[in-house]
Amino acid sequence: MLAYIDWFTSSDIFTFPESLPLIGGLPVRWYGVMFATAFLLGYQVISYFFKKEGRPLEQADELLLYAMIATVLGARTGHYFFYEYPTLLSNPGHFFWSMIRPPYAGLASHGAAIGLFLAFYLYVRKHKDISYLYVTDRVVPTVALGGACIRIGNLMNSEIVGKETDVPWAFKFYNDPSLNHDYFAVVPRHPAQLYEALSCIVLFVILFMIWNKKKEKTQEGLMTGVFMVVLFILRFFYEFIKENQVSFEDGMSLNMGQWLSIPAILFGLGVLWYSFKNKKAV
């Protein structure tokens, strides 16, 4: 039985040759590839839902556009306001400039969730023949699948690592950016990214099975409520085995990810309550 797994992966998959015009010397990174993969898989799933329910695929194309813009803007803005707000208080100019300029390191899933829910409101206002919860019910399985892709990207980047542990499947993250290549500081840690990725895949399967049972007659709000409750309860407890992402969390009884998960869980419970109270086919 292994005592731990040595993890030496680079964040770069490859770099384009310098001789190539425009893209010469640019790296192709795991995180970017997995981010793009999340949208590609999400579009396939949403298109499959719409096709099976007799909806125009053009609506799926438009929904993907809304989701892409909302995810990127929400995740980026959320990271800065949730995790970098001390900089906002001390140096507002630097705060906003860092938010909009590359490289775009730092994305928050809670911010992405807020952005998506706002975008779906705008989408439903345009397409008045479908309800808000109809849209969110069809999107949350793709978000779960996308979450798995993003966490795999985090794993390849050796970021968002777990706390030190002696479990036999522990990873030693030799390229953890926070260690500055100090290999003497490398210790076996929980592969928290892998835990979350596998949980997201299982959640996707559960949500797909719920939809597949009745398709367009799926109970309105059920999938959205299950997604919010399960995902963010898991996120809340996974935070106990993850290292804090920013230093100000060290003095908190619960870290920022946990505090942000609580209203998400309550929202999910509210949606489930509404779903069962108004149980009907959509």
Beta strands, then each sheet from edge to edge (+ up, - down):
strand 1: 5-7
strand 2: 12-15
strand 3: 27-29
strand 4: 171-173
sheet 1: 1+ 4+
sheet 2: 2+ 3-
end
